Amino acid sequence: MTKPAAPKRHLPTSPFKAPVPPAPKHFAVGDQVTHDMYGLGRVVGIEEGIAALVDFGSAQMRILSPYTKMTKL
């Protein structure tokens, strides 16, 4: 197996604009969410800036920030 390629860094002398990082997602207790892997769930706990505890019905999962695979419904 090979390692994924490291993200390319932006050089200060480059004529192209630096890529803008996506804004962090914010969730609150009670929000209904969907996750690419676990499906539909509800946020039951928040650790500010670190993780969200989500109840997916059959299991509770701790989803780490930046929540790339989770969206708010």
Secondary structure, 3 states (H helix, E strand, C coil): CCCCCCCCCCCCCCCCCCCCCCCCCCCCCCCEEEECCCEEEEEEEEECCCEEEEECCCCEEEEECCCCCEEEC
